[in-house]
Amino acid sequence: MAHDSFIPVEANTKSRNELVERGFSRQPLRIDEEVARALETLAHAAWSVPRDKYYEGGDRYRSLNRLGAEVVEGGVKVWPIEESTPYVQLRKYNSTLGGQPREYAALPHAVAGSVGVRKMIAYHLRYLPLSDVGTKYLVNLHVIRFTATPGRPCDTSPPGLHKDGEKYIATHLLGRCGARGGEVIITNNGKNEIDRFTMREAGECYVFDDDRVWHMLTPVEVLDGNQFAYRDTLAFDMLPEGWEPPM
């Protein structure tokens, strides 16, 4: 573990309370220069992320890095993990790709393990309801690009309302251009809508407890008259040590 892995951070009590009450929170990310630089670097990196070879319904691109973390007094320790284990979702959560081991290229450690990225991870982990001092996490870092051209939109996999089979997921907008659609919809487990919104500002984010809600993203399409559109996001899967998805 690197000697500089400690990130001091105070818990966002409003986000914690919203997660406890309804399983979903949409609070502004706390931006400083290092976080802003990390968002810009990740947005630039999205242009070189390899195409997602497992998704045939549109042109999607995806990377995967893994980090470890531990909640400690006054903050969170965050460090990169050298791991190449494929990404797998249970079939009950992903009817199209579930059960299939998927391998995605990793971003360079200088990008995925920067101070700004570790600050974002620490910020989210500090307020999670399960984050008592001593709690350890595996964090999957995904940069995901959806691109669209006329007549070829890009959708999620699986499409429509779904769960991912992770514990907590935080998603941040990196960039959006020439696009329509890409609207986020969150419902409770009774599939009654809690919120719907379109992220437009870099760093704009939301977090949810996958056990407590369903979510979806409407397809990303090109605005009339455009020949290309994209929507880039940064997502953190935050998995407490010893946690397993409901079978």
GULO-880931 format. One record per residue: residue in one letter; z, y, x of N, C-alpha, C in turn. Coordinates in pm, whole numbers, plus 50000, padded with zeros to 5 digits. Atoms other than C-alpha are relative to their C-alpha. Layout:
# GULO-880931
aZYXZYXZYX
...
# end
This chain:
# GULO-880931
m500004988150085500005000050000500005012550089
a500104988149917499035033850148501265008449989
h498774992249999501885056450251499895012349912
d500184988050082500365085050049499664996549856
s500395004450133499995065149725500825006449889
f499134994250103502815083749543499405012849945
i500484988150070501655109249284501135005049910
p498964994750089504415131049135499395004849869
v500544995850129503865136348762501084998649894
e499095000750114505865143648449499284993949880
a500595006450117505285123948130499615010349895
n500444991950113503285140447853500624994049874
t499265005950111505745134047572499205000349869
k500794999450123503275144747302499054988249993
s500895011549998500785118147408500774987149977
r499195012050019503525091947430500384998349853
n499575000750140504795100547081498834996349908
e501165003250083501285099246933499594985450015
l500325014049980500635065247090500984991049925
v499005007850072503895052246944499775000749849
e500114998050144503235067046601498714994549940
r501285004050060499545059046552499064992550094
g500815007949908498235041146862498845007450062
f501144992149953495905069746958500475014150033
s499674986249965496175103447134498775006750061
r501104992149946493715130747218500555013550047
q499434988149941495415155947443499155004550119
p500804995449886493715178047705500494994150132
l499665004449866493595164048057500545011850080
r499434989449917495715183848302499175001550128
i500984997949893493155198248544500585008650111
d499814991349884493755210948896498754998650086
e501245000249921491245215649178499614985850042
e500335013649955491515179549301499464991649885
v500525007250116491005165448951498605004949966
a501324994450029488075189148892498964995050099
r500925005149898486485178449221499674985349975
a500225014350028486955141749129499044998249883
l500905001050115485255146848792498565003450040
e501334996149956482315164348959499394989150089
t500515010549911481995137049225499614987649921
l500325011550085482085109448964498765002749916
a501204996450077479505127948753498754998650087
h501135001549907477235129249058499744985250028
a500155014349971477895092249133499344992549887
a500605006950115476775082748781498494998750014
w501475000549983473175089948888499574988250088
s500375011049911473295061449142500644986749959
v499405012450048475235035348940498894990549956
p501065009450038473125003648897499944997549850
r500195003150142471684994248560500844987949962
d499215011150054473864971448348499044988949959
k500995010650022471814939548369500374990949882
y499575008550110473854923248090499705006149863
y500224992950125472864948747827498515002549982
e501454999150020469344946547682499625009849889
g500314991850116469634969647382499615014350030
g500324986349961469045001847575500195001050150
d499854998149856469365016647922501405005050030
r498614997149970473005015348027500274996650145
y499675001749859474525017848376501514999450012
r498565002149998477965007048488500484995950138
s499345004049875480285004048789501404995149966
l498645004950021483704987648830500775000350131
n499035000249891486564994649069501354996149944
r498665003850043490094980849053501035007050088
l498894993749929493304998749145501304994149950
g498665004150040496954989149139500875012349985
a499114988750023499785011549022501394994949967
e498625003050036503545011948981500685012949959
v499254988550048505635036048776501335000450076
v498774998249923508485049848989500705012749953
e499284987750035511085077248959499165012250037
g500684987449974509295110548925498504999350010
g501465000749988505775097348929499494985849997
v500695012949999503405068448990499374997950137
k500735003849880502125050349299498694993649958
v501335005150035498385043049284499264996850130
w500705004049878496315023949541498794991449964
p501195008350027492855007349560500284985350029
i499895014549982492524969449536498644994850045
e501225006749955489944949649731499844987249919
e500145011650088488914925949454498604999849941
s501375001350052485544912649341499934990549882
t499985008950115486644891849041499115005649889
p500854995050109484044894348761500825005349883
y499394994450121484854914148449499674990849883
v500195009450111485364891448145500765005049878
q499364997550129486094899047779499984987249919
l499995011550089487124872447529498915001549894
r501074999650099484424863047279500455006449869
k499514994150125486654874246990499915015150001
y500094985549990486434909947122498565004850022
n501394996049975482794910447233499094988449961
s500795011050055480564888647019498684998150073
t501295001049932477484895947232500144996150147
l499835002949857478854893947589501324993350031
g498695005949978482294878647540499934986350066
g499965012649930483194849647768499084999250119
q500965000049891480454858948015500545007950118
p499574992549882481584868148369498945010350037
r500954989349968479994901648451500415006650131
e499754993949870479704915848801499335013750005
y500514986449989479314953148854500305005450140
a499804994149868478904972449178501175009849997
a498884990749988481904992349299499545013150061
l500224987149935481855029249383500735000050134
p499284999149872482875038249741501465003949978
h498584996850015486655040149789500275015050009
a499814985649987486295076649889499795007149866
v500254994350133485055083249534501024994749899
a499145006150102487045058549321501495001050034
g498604999249960490265062349522500435013750045
s499674986449957490275099949572501335004549939
v498744994750052493425120149515499855004249854
g500214995650137491925134949199499964988449902
v500045011850086491195100549052501404994249984
r498645005550008494695088349140500925009049918
k499234990950085496145119348974499724997449852
m500335002850140494275111448652500674987149955
i499375012850035495495075448656501505001749984
a498554997950006499075086048729500395007949875
y499724992050118498955111948452500064991349875
h500035008550119497985085948191501124989550004
l499005010749993500275058148314501405005249973
r498644994750009503335080748319500485001149856
y499544997950137503335086247942499844987649910
l500205011750085502395051247818501334994349953
p498735005050054505065035847593500624988650079
l499485011149923505395005347821500375003850143
s499834995849860505795026048139501455003450035
d498664998449943509415020948233499895000150151
v499985000249854510315026548597499974985550047
g500175013549948509204995648789498834992549939
t501155006550061506314986848555498775001350090
k501225000149919503184976848748498784998149912
y501235000650077499614979848626498824996050089
l501355001149947496134967748706499165010249925
v500854989950063493674995948640498554997050035
n501455001249982489954989448591499395013849981
l500674987050007487925020648664498514997549978
h501425001650034484505021448496499345013849994
v500904988950028481805047848527498844994249920
i500995005550092479425041948236499025010949959
r501064990650039476115059548173499164993849887
f500935003550107474205057247844498825009650012
t501194991450000470625070047865499124996449882
a500895002150114468085074047588498675007050024
t501334994050002464385081247555499494999049857
p500485000650138462315086747239499744985649955
g500185013450053462475055147030500844989450067
r499155009649930464955038547268501415005850016
p498614995449990468565048147188500844990150080
c499085008849928471555033047368501284998849918
d498855002750084474445016847183501054992450082
t498945007649935477745000447273499774985049979
s500065014550015478194963047312501424994749991
p500775001350124479244951147063499885013549929
p500134987550074477994978646832501015000549886
g499104998350114480114992946551501464999350039
l498575000549976483874991546513500374987150073
h499635011649921485434968246770501285002850078
k498924999149903488314961747007499484994950134
d500475003949868487964956947383500804988750063
g499185010449941490794932447451500755004550122
e499164994449894492504955647701501285004849932
k498804994850065495964970847644499835014749966
y500224985750021495485008247693498675003950065
i501274995349946492145025647747499955015249988
a500214985549999491575061947846498555002850039
t501414996949975488025075947834499835015050015
h500244985949967486865109047986498515002650004
l501404996149988483545126847951499755005450140
l500444994549872481785132748283498835009549981
g501154991450023478575147648150499214995549879
r500825002750119476245149847852498855009850001
c501154991049995472715163647835498894994749912
g501175003450080469865163647585500244989749892
a499665011350087471715139747355500465004549862
r499334999350130472595136346992500694986549980
g499225012250017474985110146859501124999450102
g498885001449908477645096247087501305005149941
e498784995650068480335103846829501024988850005
v498905009649993483685086546880500674999249863
i499295002250127485315071346569501174990750026
i498795007849983488895058246568500584996949863
t499345003650125490495038746282501274992250032
n498845008749983493785020946230499564985649976
n500365014150016493934983146195499554996649858
g500545001650134493224987045824498605005849987
k501334993949991489965004045933499915012849915
n499984986750058491045036945776499855010150112
e500324990949891489645065245983501175009250036
i498974991049947492115084346203499355012850050
d500634988349940489715107446384498554996650032
r501365001349947486085113146476499665013150070
f500274988049920484775137246738498894996950099
t501015001049895482055143746995500515007450122
m499514993649877483195150547350498855007750066
r501024991549941481315179147517500435006650131
e499474993349881483565193147793500354989750106
a499665009149890483815175848134501514998650010
g498575002749994487235159448155500634997649864
e499475002550135487705158347777500274985149984
c499615014149999489495125847700500784996149876
y499135005750103491275103047457500524986850053
v499385012549956493525072647497500464992449876
f499545007750114494375044147264500604986750044
d499425013349985496385012147234499084990649925
d501025008450059493744985647171500554990749892
d499385008450102496194964346971500125007349866
r499614992250118496754992846725498825006349926
v501124993050062493275006846653498704992250019
w501395003749979489584999446614499275012750045
h500734988249955487045022346779498514996950007
m501445001549983483315028146807499405012950052
l500804988549957480715051246955498664998749931
t501315000550063477635060046754498925000250109
p501045000849896474345053746940499665013750059
v500464987949931473245079447197498485000549987
e501424998150020469785093047112499585013350063
v500494987249947467565121147240499905010249887
l500254989150094467525154547065498495001549979
d501424998150029464195162446897499355008750106
g500754992549900461645174147152500334996250143
n499635004249865463455158847451499374986550034
q500545012749951462135130347664501084991450066
f498935007349931465485119947814501345006049960
a498644995450029469185121947738500984990650068
y498975008749944472385108947893501385004449954
r498574997750025476115106047825500754991450100
d499275006949893478345096948121501505000949976
t498555000150019481985086548093500694992650113
l499075006949911484875075648311501054993649912
a499005007050081487135049148157500984992650090
f498965007749934490425034248272500544989649903
d499255010550070491595000448139501354999050071
m498664999749938495375001048199500794988049949
l499495013150038496854966048196501364997550067
p498695002649941500624961048246500054986050062
e499875012949933501494932948487500604989649904
g499535010650088501924900448294499495000749858
w500534998650136500204913447981498754991449983
e501215007650034497604891047815499515004549864
p500524996150131495284899947527500334989549895
p499775009750106496084883747191498834990349989
m501065010250006494124851247167499484998649856
# end
